[in-house]
Amino acid sequence: MKMMNMMIEKSVLKLKTALMQVLCMSIIIVCTSACRNDRLPAEVNGGHVSLTSEEKNEQFAYEEAERAVAEGTITQEEFNSMDAPSEGLQQVPYENIEQPDALIGVSEVILFKSQFIISYNVETHCPNYVCWSLDRGRLRGDAQRTDKFNFDPALSENARVDYYDYNGSGYDRGHMCPAGDNKNSMKAMEESFLMTNICPQNHALNSGAWNDLEMQCRQWAKDYGTVYICCGPIFDSKNPRTIGKRKDMKVAVPDRFFKVLLTMGKEPKAIGFIYPNANTNKDIRDYAVSVDEVEKITGMDFFYQLDNKQEKAIESVCKPAQWGI
């Protein structure tokens, strides 16, 4: 009988152990699924809470309907009676579609600002990327450029680049999310001058070809309603040139810059651009590439929330003519 009891106790112990293993595995799976797309809470730095998917859809449908009225596709009466997206209109059931998937093996601190998102690299002291959705509303307003560059208070003191770290370097403090895309908000305008949104940029590029691309993006926002944008630096060397006179604060100088764009609407399309960090004055089409090409160079996965078939179709091509250039 004693032997029998001991066998039963061992069986019960094995069963408990097996159940615990299953439970732990379930917890790991749940946590992995939940954390894979985790983002720094907006409350950490007083940033912007993104729209919900439903709100995004409503906003997008309204913008598309506005365009339809302007183009004469639907009447004002039909527009006024709309309480749901019109049949045939593309929906955007995503949040922050402009933000790439989580980076792997890269220093990354996610900073939510009021109108854009920064992935900041504390090793290069540059953003990995900055992304935002640009619509007509952001281009309206009287918020004036401050031209007052500042350290980002969201970072710890030893990780902060300040405006004077660029002094005497020969490089501009180049915006990734440009000031001109934040005319509707003084807060966003000021945030665009935080050094986490800045990279060392060749002056001729900053004031020339890169600025031309920024202005073209604004025109596309007027044409298409909303353009989803992500841009950032490219470092071709593992040991890039640096600037800065402080011993522990060296800012890496990018070799190139990328920018990718997506617009949905009735015919979703995407395009990429790569510019050398140098004086260049070629035609905008000379810098156009497919989004796939930018992904190959940067290792980032853009617009990953799209349906796989749709994502593959629009990211594999580079058709400047589709964009009127």
N, C-alpha and C positions, 0 to 999 in steps of 0.2 A: 504493500500500500504506500509506504514511504517513497519507494522508487517511482511509483505511478504519479504521486503528487509532484515529485521533482521534475518529471517529464512534462507534466501539465504546466508547471511554473515556467519551464524553459520555453515551451511553445507560446505561452502568453507573452513572455518577454520578447521573443522573436517577432510576434505579431505587432506588439507596441513599437518596436524598433522600425519595422517596415512601414507602419502607419506614419511615424514621425518623419521618415525619409521622404515619403510621398508628400506630406504636408510641407516640409521644408522646400522640396522641389517646386511645389505649387507657388509658394511664396516668392521664390527666386524668379519664376517665370513671370508672375504678376509684376514684381518690382522691375524686372528688366523691361517688360512691355511699357510700364508706366514711365520709367526713367529715360528710355531711349530718346524720346522727343521732349524731354524736360527742358524748360527755359527758366532763366532767372526771373523770379517774380518781379513785376513792375514796381512793387512797393519798395524794393531794395533801394532804388535811386529815384523814386518819385516819377517814374516813367509812365508811358502810355499803356493802358490795358487794351489789347486788340479786340476788334469786333468779333462777335460770335459768328459762326457760319451762317446762321439765319439772317443776322443783321447785314452780313456781307452780301448775301444774295439779294436782299431787299434793296440795298444801296445800289448794287450793280444793275438790277432790273430797272430801277428808277432812272439811272443815268442813261441806259440804253433806250428807255422810252422817251426821255428828253430828246435824244438824238433823232429818234424816229419822228417826233413831232416837227423838229426843225427841218428834217429832210422831206416832210410831207407824206411819210409812209403811213402814219396814223393821224387821226384828227385830235384836236385838243379835247374834245368831248370823250373820246375813247381813252385818252391819257388820264383824264380826271376820274374815270370810272374804274381804273386799274387798281386791283388790290393784290395782284400776284404777277409774277413774271409772265410776259406774253409768250405764247407758244412759239417755239423755234429759237428763242433767245438762249444763248449760252448762260449757264449758271456757274457761279464760282463758289462751291461749297467748301471753302478752305479758309483757314486763318493764317495770316502772314505768308501767303503763297510766294512772296518775294524772297523769303528767307531760305537759304540752302539747308540741306539736311545737316545734322550734327557732324562736326569735323572729327576725324580720327587721327590720333597721334600728333595733334597740333595744339600749342598753347592757345587757350580760348576762354575769354571771359565775356559772357553775353550781357550787353548793356541796352536796356530798353529806354530810348528817349521818347519825347512826346510825339514825334512824327517819323522816326527812323530807328533802326536797330543796328547796333554795332557788335561785331565779334572782334574783341581786342586781343592782341598778342603781346604778352608781357615780356617776351624775349626779343622781338624785333622792335617793340614800342611803336608799332603801327597797327592799324586794324587789319584783321584777316580779310574782312569785308564789311561794307555798310550797305544796308538795303532799305528800301522804302517803296510805297505805292504813290505814284504821282498822278493827281487828277487836276481838273480845272480849278477846283476850289483852292488848292494850295498855291495857285499862281495869282490869285486875287488877294488884295489886302495892301495895307500901307506899312507893314513892318519893314523898317530900314536896316540895312547892313550895319552891324556894330563895329566891324573890323577890330574887335577886341578879342584876341585869342587868349584862352585861359586853360589851366589844367582842369582835368575832370575830377570833381570831388567824389565821384563814385568809386574811384580807385584809392588804394592805400597810398600813403605818402611816398614810399620808396618805389612805387610803380608809375608815378605821375610824370609825364613829359610836360614841360612848361614852354611857353612861347619863346623864351630866351635860349632854349636848347638848339634852336635853328639859327640863332644870330651868327653872322659871319660865315655861314655854310655855303652860300651861293645858291641855295635852293629855296623855293617858295614854300609857304605853308599851304599845301594843296588840299582843298576840300574834297572829300569823297561824296557825301551828300551836300550839294551846293547850297549856298545861302539863298540863291534865287528860287529854289524849290520850296522855300518856307516863308513866303511873303504873307501868308495868312495868319501867322502866329509869331509874336515877339519872343515867346519862350523858345519855340523851335528855332527861330533865327539865332538866338543867343547860343543854343545848344550846338548849332552847326559850327560854331567857332571854338568848341571844346577840342583839345588836342587829340582826343581819341578818334576824332573824325578827320584827322589830318595826316598827310604823308609828305615827305620831302619830294618836291616835284620841280622839274625843270621849268624855269620861268616862261620860256617861249611856249612850251607845251601847255602850261597852266593858263596862260592868257590867250593862247591861240587855238590849236586843234582840239584840245580837251574842252575848252570853253565852247567851241562850236558844237561839239557833241552834246553838251549840257543844254544848249539852246535848242538843238534839234529834238531832244527828249521832251522839252516843254511844248514844242509844236505838236509832237505826237500825242501828248496828253490832251491837247486841245482837239486834235483830230479823232482820237479813239476813246476819249473819256477817262480811262485809267491805264497807266503803264506801270508794270511791276519791274523794278530796277534793282540790280545788285552790282556793286563795283568794288574794286580793291586793288592792292599791289600784287605784283608778281616778282619773286626773287629767283633769279636763274642760278645763283650761287648759294651754297650753304654758308658761305662766309662773305656776306655782302659788305660793301663799303658802308661806313657809319659816319654820322655827324654828331656833334655835341661835345662840349668841353668838360662836362662833369664826368668824373671817373666811372661812376656806376650808372650813368644814364646815356647810353649810346643808342642813337636812333638809326635803324637800318635804312639804306637808300634803295628803293625799288628799281629794278631794271626795266620793268614794264608795268602797265596798268590794264586791267580788264573791266569791261562793263557788259552785262547781259540784260536783255529786256524781253518782256512778255506782255502781250495784250490779248485779251480773250475776245469778247464780242462774238459776232456770228462766224468769223473765221479766225480762230486762234493762231497766233504766229509768234515766233521768237527769233532773236538775232543776237549776236555777240560782237564785241569789238576788242581789239588789243592794240594798244599804243605804246611805242617805246618812250622811256622817260628821257626824252631828248628833244631838241629843236626839230620839229617836223611840220611840213605844210602840204602833205599829200591830200588827195581827195578823201572824204569820209569813207567812200566805198573801198578804198585801199586797205582800210583797217578792219573791215567787216569780216567776220568768221562765223561759223556755226556755234551754237551753244555747246555742242558736243566737243568742239575743239577747245573751248575755254575750260570745260570740265577736265579734259585730258591733261591740260597744262597745270591747272590749279588743284586737281584732286577733289574738287567740290561737286556736289550733286545738286544742281539747280532745279527748281520747279518740280521737285520729286513727288509732290502731292497730286500731280495730274495723273490721270489714267495712263498706265504704262504704254499703251498703243499710241495715245495722243502725244505723250511726252516724247517718245521716240521719233514720231513723224515730224514734229515741229523743231526739235533740237538738232536733227541730223542735217538740216539744210541751211544754206546761207543765201537768201534771195533779197538783196538790197532793193530791187525794184518793187517788191511787195510793200516796202516801207516808203516808197516814193523818193528814193535817193539813187 
